[in-house]
Amino acid sequence: MAKENSNLFIGLALGVLLVLGFMTAFASEPEVKVLEYPSAKDIAALIVIPDVPSAPALNDSKVNEIYKKIFEEDKWEKLAEELATEEWKEHDYRDLYKALDDLFGDIHDEDDIEYVKFDESTDFDNMDEDDKDGEVTQYLKIKYEDESGEDRKVYITVTTEFDDGDLDDQEFVETD
């Protein structure tokens, strides 16, 4: 009987502890932490922008002179390339037809030229933007119908010489 009383006493003690634990858990409200983050306006207010002194005025006339020289040369090269291209394209490729006839002798007229592809790798030699002198070399791929009715593809190098800004000479040479 004593053993039963001790088991009863232990059970009763555990029950009381269990009830007290539940009461404590449900009686107290959990503490919720509310985190506050600063707004973008608050952060921006903390940023300090230092005063930066302006750079002193420089004499950049040499830099401007070099810049102008470089771009003047580029302008002359571009203009010379356009003039050279206009020359061999003029009158529905009349000069190009004459060159093909001189080189190959198997083309009937300008209408036999089916297409001319212009390779963008133009070479410039002895270009002088002050005197407007120089030499422009262009590379063309030409497809034309020869006198026998066959399509023929040829590669031509066109070298155009300028003297004082005027087209001086234009030479057509077959290339591989």
C-alpha positions as CSV (number, residue, x, y, z in Angstrom):
1,M,0.0,0.0,0.0
2,A,2.9,2.3,0.7
3,K,4.1,1.6,-2.8
4,E,0.7,2.6,-4.2
5,N,0.7,5.8,-2.1
6,S,4.1,6.8,-3.4
7,N,3.1,6.2,-7.0
8,L,-0.1,8.1,-6.4
9,F,2.0,10.9,-4.8
10,I,4.4,11.0,-7.8
11,G,1.5,11.0,-10.2
12,L,-0.2,13.8,-8.3
13,A,3.0,15.8,-8.2
14,L,3.6,15.4,-12.0
15,G,0.0,16.3,-12.7
16,V,0.3,19.5,-10.6
17,L,3.5,20.4,-12.4
18,L,1.9,19.7,-15.8
19,V,-1.1,22.0,-14.9
20,L,1.3,24.7,-13.6
21,G,3.3,24.5,-16.9
22,F,0.2,24.9,-19.0
23,M,-1.0,27.8,-17.0
24,T,2.4,29.5,-17.2
25,A,2.6,28.9,-21.0
26,F,-0.9,30.2,-21.7
27,A,-1.1,32.9,-19.0
28,S,1.9,34.9,-20.3
29,E,1.8,36.6,-23.7
30,P,4.7,36.0,-25.9
31,E,7.0,38.9,-26.4
32,V,7.1,40.0,-30.1
33,K,10.1,41.9,-31.2
34,V,9.4,44.6,-33.7
35,L,12.4,45.5,-35.8
36,E,12.6,49.0,-37.2
37,Y,14.6,49.6,-40.4
38,P,15.7,53.1,-41.4
39,S,13.9,54.5,-44.5
40,A,15.8,55.5,-47.7
41,K,15.3,59.1,-46.6
42,D,17.0,58.4,-43.3
43,I,19.9,56.7,-45.0
44,A,20.3,59.5,-47.5
45,A,20.4,62.0,-44.7
46,L,23.4,60.2,-43.2
47,I,25.5,60.4,-46.5
48,V,28.0,63.2,-46.5
49,I,29.1,64.5,-49.9
50,P,32.5,66.2,-49.7
51,D,33.2,69.3,-51.6
52,V,35.5,68.6,-54.5
53,P,37.5,71.5,-55.9
54,S,37.3,72.0,-59.6
55,A,40.3,71.2,-61.7
56,P,42.5,74.1,-62.6
57,A,42.1,75.4,-66.2
58,L,44.7,73.7,-68.5
59,N,46.2,74.8,-71.7
60,D,45.1,72.0,-73.9
61,S,45.8,73.7,-77.2
62,K,48.3,70.9,-78.1
63,V,45.7,68.2,-77.4
64,N,43.2,70.0,-79.5
65,E,45.7,70.4,-82.3
66,I,46.5,66.7,-82.3
67,Y,42.8,65.8,-82.1
68,K,42.0,68.1,-85.0
69,K,44.9,66.7,-87.0
70,I,43.7,63.1,-86.5
71,F,40.1,63.7,-87.4
72,E,41.0,65.9,-90.4
73,E,43.0,63.0,-91.8
74,D,40.0,60.7,-91.2
75,K,37.7,63.1,-93.0
76,W,40.0,63.3,-96.0
77,E,40.3,59.5,-96.1
78,K,36.5,59.1,-95.9
79,L,36.0,61.7,-98.6
80,A,38.7,60.2,-100.9
81,E,37.1,56.8,-100.5
82,E,33.6,58.1,-101.4
83,L,35.1,60.0,-104.5
84,A,36.9,56.8,-105.6
85,T,33.8,54.7,-105.3
86,E,31.6,57.2,-107.1
87,E,34.1,57.2,-110.0
88,W,34.0,53.5,-110.7
89,K,30.2,53.3,-110.1
90,E,29.5,56.3,-112.4
91,H,27.3,55.8,-115.4
92,D,26.2,52.2,-114.5
93,Y,29.8,51.0,-114.0
94,R,31.0,52.3,-117.4
95,D,34.7,52.6,-116.2
96,L,34.4,49.2,-114.5
97,Y,33.0,47.7,-117.7
98,K,35.9,49.2,-119.8
99,A,38.4,47.7,-117.3
100,L,36.8,44.3,-117.4
101,D,36.8,44.4,-121.2
102,D,40.5,45.4,-121.2
103,L,41.5,42.7,-118.7
104,F,39.4,39.8,-119.9
105,G,37.9,40.8,-123.3
106,D,34.8,38.7,-122.7
107,I,32.1,41.1,-121.6
108,H,29.6,42.6,-124.0
109,D,28.4,45.8,-122.2
110,E,27.7,47.4,-118.8
111,D,24.4,45.6,-118.5
112,D,26.2,42.2,-118.2
113,I,27.6,43.2,-114.8
114,E,25.3,41.4,-112.3
115,Y,26.7,42.7,-109.1
116,V,29.7,44.4,-107.5
117,K,30.6,43.6,-103.9
118,F,32.8,46.2,-102.2
119,D,35.2,44.8,-99.6
120,E,35.3,47.2,-96.7
121,S,39.0,46.8,-96.2
122,T,40.1,49.9,-98.1
123,D,43.8,50.8,-98.0
124,F,45.1,54.4,-97.8
125,D,48.6,55.4,-98.9
126,N,50.4,58.7,-98.7
127,M,47.3,60.5,-97.6
128,D,48.0,64.2,-97.0
129,E,44.9,66.0,-95.7
130,D,46.5,69.4,-96.2
131,D,47.2,69.0,-99.9
132,K,44.4,66.5,-100.4
133,D,46.8,64.1,-102.0
134,G,46.9,60.3,-101.6
135,E,46.1,56.9,-103.0
136,V,43.0,54.8,-102.2
137,T,43.0,51.1,-102.9
138,Q,39.7,49.2,-103.0
139,Y,38.9,45.6,-103.5
140,L,36.0,44.4,-105.5
141,K,34.3,41.1,-106.3
142,I,32.4,41.3,-109.5
143,K,30.0,38.9,-111.1
144,Y,29.2,39.3,-114.7
145,E,27.9,37.3,-117.7
146,D,30.6,36.8,-120.3
147,E,29.9,36.7,-124.1
148,S,29.3,33.0,-124.0
149,G,26.4,33.5,-121.5
150,E,28.4,32.0,-118.5
151,D,28.5,33.7,-115.1
152,R,32.0,34.7,-114.2
153,K,33.3,36.0,-110.8
154,V,36.5,38.0,-110.8
155,Y,38.4,40.0,-108.2
156,I,39.6,43.5,-109.1
157,T,41.8,45.9,-107.2
158,V,41.0,49.5,-107.9
159,T,43.7,52.1,-107.1
160,T,42.7,55.7,-107.2
161,E,45.2,58.5,-107.0
162,F,44.3,62.0,-105.9
163,D,46.2,65.2,-106.5
164,D,45.1,68.5,-104.8
165,G,41.7,66.9,-104.0
166,D,41.0,66.0,-107.7
167,L,40.9,62.4,-109.0
168,D,44.1,62.0,-110.9
169,D,44.1,58.4,-112.1
170,Q,42.2,55.2,-111.5
171,E,43.7,51.9,-112.3
172,F,42.0,48.4,-112.4
173,V,44.1,45.3,-111.8
174,E,42.9,41.6,-111.5
175,T,43.7,40.0,-108.2
176,D,43.4,36.5,-107.0
